[in-house]
Amino acid sequence: MEGFNLQEKIRTLIREYIQEYSTRKEIKTKWGEPIVNFADANDQMFRKLKEVVSSTHALPQDFLTDAQTVIAYFIPFSRDVVNSNRAGRYSSKQWARAYIETNELISNLNNYIKKKLAALNYQSSLIPATHNFDEDSLISDWSHRHVAYISGLGKFGLNNMLITDKGCCGRVASIVTNLKIEATARNNQEYCLYKSKGLCQKCVDNCVNDALKINSFDRHKCYEILLENDKLHSDLGLTDVCGKCSVNLPCSFINPVEKCYSYQESIV
């Protein structure tokens, strides 16, 4: 692997695996092309997560003592999946299935990357895509979204979702490895129209259980609606999902701040 650009090699492995996986007969979900970024495992931002997220939030070295890199990636849902979830109080069957199938994809993909790295005598540590949170506080000891933020994958919106250049509708995952890969640069620009310009709060309007406010978020109220959806879609497996605060938004499929600036520049 040393003979290649490591960033592009990993990106290619992830992209091609997802493309192949989506063609399997049993898979009904469709995904867009992933975004893959890299963080230095020794970045001091990881220690700040103990203040921002939880005092028990893990460091990369808690998974691998010689951790060098955290690979973070975002898998966007197709427009069909996202648009299926726009109407009504409860999640669509298509959205719930996408949650299940994407979590399974992430598990299989991470194992694939682990084997590829092991063949080159590098180690990696696999972290579940979800359900690694404390059931009382509802806070995770490894937040894939915050880790992805450190890698420069995106910025947090008013909806607490990570907005990437391909929007916020999809799943975020991460892998810790002792392979040294150059970190991706972070930028300082906001990706949320409300945070950037005070122009939008549609995600707050979309919240069906009154959990999301402009200045607060009640994670327990949010979890209540997730469990209602789990009961509704119990035939699929554990589907504690909602997604109403991420669909039918300016940031569902794109970074709207970047598009806004691009438009302004084009007419100046």
Secondary structure, 3 states (H helix, E strand, C coil): CCCCCHHHHHHHHHHHHHHHHCCCCCCCCCECCCEEEEEECCCCHHHHHHHHCCCCCCCHHHCCCCCCEEEEEEEEECHHHHHCCCCCCCCCHHHHHHHHHHHHHHHHHHHHHHHHHHCCCCCEEECCCCCCECCCCCCECCCHHHHHHHCCCCEECCCCCEEECCECCEEEEEEEECCCCCCCCCCCCCCCHHHHHCCCCHHHHHCCCCCECCCCECHHHHHHHHHHHHHHCHHHCCCCCCCCCCCCCCCCCCCHHHHHHHHHHHHC
